[in-house]
Amino acid sequence: MPRIALATSSQHPRLTGDDRLLLEPLRTRRFQAVPAIWSEPRDWSLYDAVIIRSCWDYHLQPEKFLNWIDGLESARIPIFNSGQMVRWNADKTYLRDLEAKGIAIVPTSWPESTNPISLANRLRELAWSKAVVKPRISATAHRTQLVTADNAASAQPLFEDLLGGHGVMLQKFMDPIREGEWSLMFFGGKFSHAVLKKPKPGDFRVQNDFGGTAELADPPPHILSSAIGAVEAASPSLYARVDGVVDKDTFRLMELELIEPALFLADQPQAAGSFADAIAAAIG
């Protein structure tokens, strides 16, 4: 029976409740799947493959995480998604690659650190009344802040700190986020299900860590078509989550999550089985 490591973080040593839903479908497909904390020493050669799941602390130590990926590759241990894809997706500049391929993304500015930059001036230059400052390597809204002309000065230290680190990005605030952000799940390149996530009143973050909610929803055809286009514009993946908002009838990509996205398996009864099927097909 092939042994699969479901890579997780020390905060979720037994996997998240959602990811644990994978264990039984994989067992019935004759795979032994076990949780394995990515950042702890272990003999990874004991596994026939590694599936990245709830490694939700990777952005706090990206060099260590990518070195771990390099080590798996050097040991010729299959990893999903692939190391090449993980390296590409870890830095949000991948959005520029997708935009160059015709994918509509949320309007984004990519400040560079060659010269001092005033956040307030940049907002005026872009003619944006609101924007979101975030790190280029980030997860779960870590060090993410909503800025306006009124609070740009107070946000300047964060902006400069990110600019001098792994990089910063500035995205136009999308008012439709208050109506909901779509997340569409794909397994083996095939659409599985979608949820509509909404922030709590007065906030802009849709993650449940900040009071956001999510419910199963059927995406309209134009949203599904746009999400399929985003997945197809990237390299083939075992799993993917497409996050975006509808702006004047255009679905704008916010994130193409290919490393450790929550996949809302509990929201769709067939989702864990579909994911297990995709894993079985990928590993062979």
Buried (B, 14 or more C-beta within 10 A) or exposed (E): EBEBBBBBBEEBEEBBEBBBBBBEBBEEBEBEBBBBBBBEEEEBEEBBBBBBBBBBBBBBEBEEBBEBBEEBBEEEBBBBBBBEBBBBBBBBBBBEEBBEEEBBBBBBBEBEEEEEBBBBEBBEEEEBEBBBBBBBBBBBBBBBBBBBEEEBEEBBEBBBEBBEEBBBBBBBBBEEBBEBBBBBBBBBBEBBBBBBBBBEEEBBBBBEEBBBEBEBBEBEEEBBEBBBBBBEBBEEBBBBBBBBBBBEEEBBBBBBBBBBBBBBBBBBEEBBBBBBBBBBEBBE
